[in-house]
């Protein structure tokens, strides 16, 4: 068994990540359903005053698609580690890399649009919810560089 499984913080972070990504799938699915029914794009965090510029919507849809991939891989990683007791660091690193990249792109796109200034609580909730994945990412990277355990 991998040492990452013996570390309580790693187990908590992996469990939290699996839960977070399960909720992320739920919210993305809900947003997709609303989009199909109404044509309106409901992002969990509120838009800037005046709404989202129509030119950025295809870009945000692409990010949502990447988020779906990251979420499913994150669920597989967490399930494998916590339930199957099988350490799959490559799956976790790919999922976390996609999730963190998406978060940075989302930050860069929404901050200048003024969405954060007008909706600070909703954006703060998103930042706080996803912050615990950063130490999990570094734990996985450190663990995989210590020993060649890649699948």
DRENKE-620454 format. One record per residue (C-alpha): residue number from 0; residue in one letter; x, y negated, z negated. Coordinates in pm, 1 decimal. Each point is the difference from the previous one (the first is absolute). Last residue first. Layout:
site nr=NUM	rest=a	X=X	Y=Y	Z=Z .
...
END
This chain:
site nr=150	rest=x	X=-55.6	Y=-401.0	Z=1290.0 .
site nr=149	rest=x	X=325.2	Y=-182.7	Z=-70.3 .
site nr=148	rest=x	X=180.2	Y=127.8	Z=-305.1 .
site nr=147	rest=x	X=364.8	Y=-87.6	Z=67.0 .
site nr=146	rest=x	X=87.1	Y=-105.8	Z=-354.8 .
site nr=145	rest=x	X=82.5	Y=-334.4	Z=-155.8 .
site nr=144	rest=x	X=-111.8	Y=-202.1	Z=304.5 .
site nr=143	rest=x	X=-345.9	Y=154.3	Z=-16.6 .
site nr=142	rest=x	X=-39.6	Y=-90.0	Z=-367.2 .
site nr=141	rest=x	X=107.8	Y=-361.1	Z=46.6 .
site nr=140	rest=x	X=-242.9	Y=-47.6	Z=287.7 .
site nr=139	rest=x	X=-280.2	Y=161.2	Z=-196.8 .
site nr=138	rest=x	X=63.5	Y=-206.0	Z=-313.9 .
site nr=137	rest=x	X=27.4	Y=-316.1	Z=210.9 .
site nr=136	rest=x	X=-338.4	Y=61.8	Z=162.6 .
site nr=135	rest=x	X=-159.7	Y=84.1	Z=-333.6 .
site nr=134	rest=x	X=137.3	Y=-326.6	Z=-143.5 .
site nr=133	rest=x	X=-171.7	Y=-195.8	Z=280.7 .
site nr=132	rest=x	X=-328.9	Y=192.0	Z=-19.2 .
site nr=131	rest=x	X=-84.5	Y=-163.6	Z=-332.5 .
site nr=130	rest=x	X=-53.7	Y=-338.0	Z=172.1 .
site nr=129	rest=x	X=-296.4	Y=114.1	Z=214.5 .
site nr=128	rest=x	X=-280.8	Y=-71.9	Z=-245.2 .
site nr=127	rest=x	X=163.7	Y=-316.7	Z=-133.8 .
site nr=126	rest=x	X=41.8	Y=-147.4	Z=349.2 .
site nr=125	rest=x	X=-357.2	Y=89.5	Z=102.3 .
site nr=124	rest=x	X=-141.2	Y=-142.4	Z=-324.4 .
site nr=123	rest=x	X=202.0	Y=-319.5	Z=46.9 .
site nr=122	rest=x	X=-145.6	Y=-31.4	Z=349.1 .
site nr=121	rest=x	X=-357.3	Y=20.2	Z=-129.2 .
site nr=120	rest=x	X=74.7	Y=-241.9	Z=-283.9 .
site nr=119	rest=x	X=176.7	Y=-260.9	Z=216.2 .
site nr=118	rest=x	X=-282.7	Y=-45.1	Z=251.5 .
site nr=117	rest=x	X=31.8	Y=-356.2	Z=135.1 .
site nr=116	rest=x	X=376.5	Y=-32.1	Z=-34.6 .
site nr=115	rest=x	X=60.2	Y=358.3	Z=107.0 .
site nr=114	rest=x	X=-203.2	Y=-27.0	Z=322.7 .
site nr=113	rest=x	X=184.7	Y=-311.0	Z=116.3 .
site nr=112	rest=x	X=100.2	Y=143.2	Z=338.2 .
site nr=111	rest=x	X=366.8	Y=-34.2	Z=-101.6 .
site nr=110	rest=x	X=-47.0	Y=266.6	Z=-270.9 .
site nr=109	rest=x	X=-212.0	Y=242.9	Z=201.6 .
site nr=108	rest=x	X=242.0	Y=105.4	Z=270.1 .
site nr=107	rest=x	X=323.3	Y=20.1	Z=-200.1 .
site nr=106	rest=x	X=-176.3	Y=181.2	Z=-282.5 .
site nr=105	rest=x	X=-167.4	Y=245.0	Z=238.2 .
site nr=104	rest=x	X=335.4	Y=63.9	Z=168.7 .
site nr=103	rest=x	X=160.2	Y=64.1	Z=-340.7 .
site nr=102	rest=x	X=-282.5	Y=232.1	Z=-103.7 .
site nr=101	rest=x	X=13.2	Y=189.5	Z=329.4 .
site nr=100	rest=x	X=371.7	Y=56.0	Z=-44.1 .
site nr=99	rest=x	X=-58.1	Y=124.0	Z=-356.1 .
site nr=98	rest=x	X=-272.4	Y=241.7	Z=109.4 .
site nr=97	rest=x	X=192.4	Y=129.9	Z=303.3 .
site nr=96	rest=x	X=315.2	Y=52.6	Z=-206.2 .
site nr=95	rest=x	X=-204.8	Y=160.3	Z=-279.4 .
site nr=94	rest=x	X=-156.0	Y=251.9	Z=234.4 .
site nr=93	rest=x	X=329.6	Y=85.3	Z=170.9 .
site nr=92	rest=x	X=176.8	Y=28.5	Z=-336.8 .
site nr=91	rest=x	X=-273.0	Y=220.2	Z=-145.4 .
site nr=90	rest=x	X=-8.3	Y=236.2	Z=298.3 .
site nr=89	rest=x	X=381.0	Y=19.6	Z=-4.4 .
site nr=88	rest=x	X=-2.5	Y=66.9	Z=-375.0 .
site nr=87	rest=x	X=-213.5	Y=314.2	Z=18.8 .
site nr=86	rest=x	X=31.1	Y=153.1	Z=-349.7 .
site nr=85	rest=x	X=-227.3	Y=301.7	Z=-42.6 .
site nr=84	rest=x	X=-181.4	Y=30.5	Z=-333.4 .
site nr=83	rest=x	X=-318.4	Y=88.6	Z=190.6 .
site nr=82	rest=x	X=-210.9	Y=-230.4	Z=-217.7 .
site nr=81	rest=x	X=229.1	Y=-289.0	Z=-95.6 .
site nr=80	rest=x	X=265.2	Y=-4.5	Z=271.4 .
site nr=79	rest=x	X=-201.3	Y=128.6	Z=294.0 .
site nr=78	rest=x	X=-308.3	Y=-200.8	Z=-94.1 .
site nr=77	rest=x	X=205.1	Y=-317.3	Z=-36.5 .
site nr=76	rest=x	X=177.3	Y=44.7	Z=333.8 .
site nr=75	rest=x	X=-316.9	Y=100.7	Z=186.0 .
site nr=74	rest=x	X=-184.8	Y=-301.5	Z=-144.4 .
site nr=73	rest=x	X=285.7	Y=-227.8	Z=100.5 .
site nr=72	rest=x	X=2.4	Y=146.7	Z=352.3 .
site nr=71	rest=x	X=-372.4	Y=-68.8	Z=28.1 .
site nr=70	rest=x	X=44.4	Y=-355.2	Z=-127.8 .
site nr=69	rest=x	X=298.4	Y=-81.3	Z=221.5 .
site nr=68	rest=x	X=-188.3	Y=119.3	Z=310.8 .
site nr=67	rest=x	X=-308.6	Y=-201.4	Z=-99.0 .
site nr=66	rest=x	X=218.6	Y=-303.2	Z=-72.6 .
site nr=65	rest=x	X=150.2	Y=21.3	Z=350.2 .
site nr=64	rest=x	X=-353.3	Y=-12.7	Z=143.6 .
site nr=63	rest=x	X=-83.6	Y=-297.0	Z=-224.9 .
site nr=62	rest=x	X=313.5	Y=-177.3	Z=121.6 .
site nr=61	rest=x	X=-113.5	Y=51.8	Z=357.4 .
site nr=60	rest=x	X=-340.7	Y=-141.7	Z=-91.5 .
site nr=59	rest=x	X=175.8	Y=-301.6	Z=-152.0 .
site nr=58	rest=x	X=186.0	Y=-60.1	Z=327.1 .
site nr=57	rest=x	X=-324.5	Y=31.6	Z=196.6 .
site nr=56	rest=x	X=-157.7	Y=-255.9	Z=-239.4 .
site nr=55	rest=x	X=277.9	Y=-259.4	Z=24.8 .
site nr=54	rest=x	X=-131.4	Y=-176.0	Z=314.2 .
site nr=53	rest=x	X=-351.0	Y=-26.7	Z=-148.4 .
site nr=52	rest=x	X=136.1	Y=-239.8	Z=-266.6 .
site nr=51	rest=x	X=-119.2	Y=127.9	Z=-334.6 .
site nr=50	rest=x	X=-264.8	Y=-201.0	Z=-183.0 .
site nr=49	rest=x	X=-56.1	Y=-374.6	Z=-28.2 .
site nr=48	rest=x	X=161.9	Y=-19.1	Z=-341.5 .
site nr=47	rest=x	X=248.9	Y=288.0	Z=-22.8 .
site nr=46	rest=x	X=-132.0	Y=355.0	Z=-8.7 .
site nr=45	rest=x	X=-79.1	Y=195.0	Z=-318.7 .
site nr=44	rest=x	X=194.0	Y=308.2	Z=-98.2 .
site nr=43	rest=x	X=-181.1	Y=326.3	Z=63.7 .
site nr=42	rest=x	X=-16.8	Y=-71.6	Z=371.8 .
site nr=41	rest=x	X=-348.8	Y=-1.9	Z=147.3 .
site nr=40	rest=x	X=16.2	Y=-36.3	Z=380.1 .
site nr=39	rest=x	X=-349.8	Y=-76.4	Z=129.8 .
site nr=38	rest=x	X=-133.6	Y=187.3	Z=305.2 .
site nr=37	rest=x	X=-303.8	Y=91.9	Z=-208.6 .
site nr=36	rest=x	X=-35.4	Y=378.3	Z=0.5 .
site nr=35	rest=x	X=338.8	Y=103.1	Z=140.7 .
site nr=34	rest=x	X=188.6	Y=-255.9	Z=-208.8 .
site nr=33	rest=x	X=-194.3	Y=93.2	Z=-312.9 .
site nr=32	rest=x	X=93.7	Y=365.7	Z=53.8 .
site nr=31	rest=x	X=364.1	Y=-87.1	Z=59.6 .
site nr=30	rest=x	X=9.6	Y=-213.1	Z=-316.0 .
site nr=29	rest=x	X=-150.1	Y=285.8	Z=-200.3 .
site nr=28	rest=x	X=256.3	Y=240.3	Z=143.1 .
site nr=27	rest=x	X=282.1	Y=-242.2	Z=-83.7 .
site nr=26	rest=x	X=-134.1	Y=-36.0	Z=-353.8 .
site nr=25	rest=x	X=-27.9	Y=378.7	Z=-51.5 .
site nr=24	rest=x	X=338.6	Y=66.7	Z=158.0 .
site nr=23	rest=x	X=152.7	Y=-261.9	Z=-235.0 .
site nr=22	rest=x	X=-171.5	Y=165.9	Z=-295.7 .
site nr=21	rest=x	X=171.7	Y=327.9	Z=89.2 .
site nr=20	rest=x	X=322.6	Y=-194.8	Z=52.3 .
site nr=19	rest=x	X=-19.2	Y=-145.7	Z=-349.3 .
site nr=18	rest=x	X=-81.6	Y=338.6	Z=-154.7 .
site nr=17	rest=x	X=295.1	Y=165.9	Z=175.3 .
site nr=16	rest=x	X=226.5	Y=-289.4	Z=-96.9 .
site nr=15	rest=x	X=-114.7	Y=19.3	Z=-361.3 .
site nr=14	rest=x	X=73.9	Y=370.3	Z=-8.2 .
site nr=13	rest=x	X=342.8	Y=-55.5	Z=154.4 .
site nr=12	rest=x	X=71.0	Y=-282.2	Z=-247.1 .
site nr=11	rest=x	X=-111.6	Y=210.5	Z=-295.8 .
site nr=10	rest=x	X=204.6	Y=299.0	Z=116.3 .
site nr=9	rest=x	X=306.8	Y=-215.4	Z=59.7 .
site nr=8	rest=x	X=-41.9	Y=-163.2	Z=-340.1 .
site nr=7	rest=x	X=-14.9	Y=342.0	Z=-166.1 .
site nr=6	rest=x	X=328.4	Y=116.0	Z=158.1 .
site nr=5	rest=x	X=0.0	Y=379.9	Z=26.0 .
site nr=4	rest=x	X=-162.6	Y=-12.9	Z=342.9 .
site nr=3	rest=x	X=279.0	Y=-223.0	Z=127.4 .
site nr=2	rest=x	X=248.3	Y=259.5	Z=-121.3 .
site nr=1	rest=x	X=-113.7	Y=231.0	Z=276.7 .
site nr=0	rest=x	X=-124.7	Y=344.3	Z=-84.3 .
END
